[in-house]
Amino acid sequence: MFKFAVRRARIGVAAALLLMPLHASAQDAPKLSLADMAKMQHMLMQQIKPCIPPHAAIRMGEVKLRVRMNPNGTLTGAPLVVSANSPAEASTVVRTFVRCITPQNPLKFAPEKYAAWKEFNYSSARLPH
């Protein structure tokens, strides 16, 4: 039981670190709860996991991106690299996003909360292995 409680706490913290909305302070923007962020993190990880090259997931350092989204769940463009250990790692994570989040396969975040998730920071520190 202790392991389960610790794991739940880690998931909440990971969600807060992985998806940090940038516009949540706007007066008309809905607020995202930790549960909302955890759900978004899970959806994002399930979508990008198949696109991560197997060798990259094992050796990947932390890459931080700024991601901008359209209301339909597609990217407005390639994510911007905020920081990375190497250009190769940054390129791998950016390509993963572009390859996996497409008009044919958009993210299905809650449309009524678009103002809160239209732009967020993402960290690859939690990439699935």
Solvent accessible surface area in square Angstrom, and as a share of the most:
residue,aa,sasa,rsa
1,M,207,0.93
2,F,159,0.66
3,K,173,0.73
4,F,126,0.53
5,A,56,0.43
6,V,46,0.26
7,R,166,0.61
8,R,155,0.57
9,A,62,0.48
10,R,159,0.58
11,I,86,0.43
12,G,17,0.16
13,V,83,0.48
14,A,8,0.07
15,A,0,0.00
16,A,22,0.17
17,L,102,0.51
18,L,0,0.00
19,L,1,0.00
20,M,84,0.37
21,P,19,0.12
22,L,60,0.30
23,H,65,0.29
24,A,27,0.21
25,S,104,0.67
26,A,42,0.32
27,Q,194,0.86
28,D,129,0.67
29,A,7,0.05
30,P,42,0.26
31,K,132,0.56
32,L,22,0.11
33,S,57,0.37
34,L,99,0.49
35,A,75,0.58
36,D,34,0.18
37,M,20,0.09
38,A,24,0.19
39,K,136,0.58
40,M,10,0.05
41,Q,23,0.10
42,H,112,0.50
43,M,46,0.20
44,L,0,0.00
45,M,17,0.08
46,Q,100,0.45
47,Q,33,0.14
48,I,0,0.00
49,K,103,0.43
50,P,109,0.68
51,C,30,0.18
52,I,17,0.08
53,P,30,0.19
54,P,111,0.70
55,H,108,0.48
56,A,9,0.07
57,A,9,0.07
58,I,132,0.67
59,R,177,0.65
60,M,30,0.13
61,G,19,0.19
62,E,70,0.32
63,V,0,0.00
64,K,87,0.37
65,L,0,0.00
66,R,75,0.27
67,V,0,0.00
68,R,93,0.34
69,M,2,0.01
70,N,47,0.24
71,P,88,0.55
72,N,99,0.51
73,G,1,0.01
74,T,11,0.06
75,L,24,0.12
76,T,77,0.45
77,G,40,0.38
78,A,62,0.48
79,P,9,0.05
80,L,93,0.47
81,V,70,0.40
82,V,81,0.47
83,S,52,0.34
84,A,39,0.30
85,N,108,0.56
86,S,37,0.24
87,P,118,0.74
88,A,72,0.56
89,E,35,0.16
90,A,9,0.07
91,S,44,0.29
92,T,17,0.10
93,V,3,0.02
94,V,25,0.14
95,R,121,0.44
96,T,3,0.02
97,F,0,0.00
98,V,72,0.41
99,R,120,0.44
100,C,4,0.02
101,I,6,0.03
102,T,33,0.19
103,P,101,0.64
104,Q,159,0.71
105,N,72,0.37
106,P,28,0.18
107,L,4,0.02
108,K,149,0.63
109,F,9,0.04
110,A,40,0.31
111,P,100,0.63
112,E,129,0.58
113,K,50,0.21
114,Y,54,0.21
115,A,31,0.24
116,A,0,0.00
117,W,2,0.01
118,K,71,0.30
119,E,25,0.11
120,F,1,0.00
121,N,42,0.21
122,Y,2,0.01
123,S,11,0.07
124,S,3,0.02
125,A,60,0.47
126,R,104,0.38
127,L,10,0.05
128,P,29,0.18
129,H,159,0.71
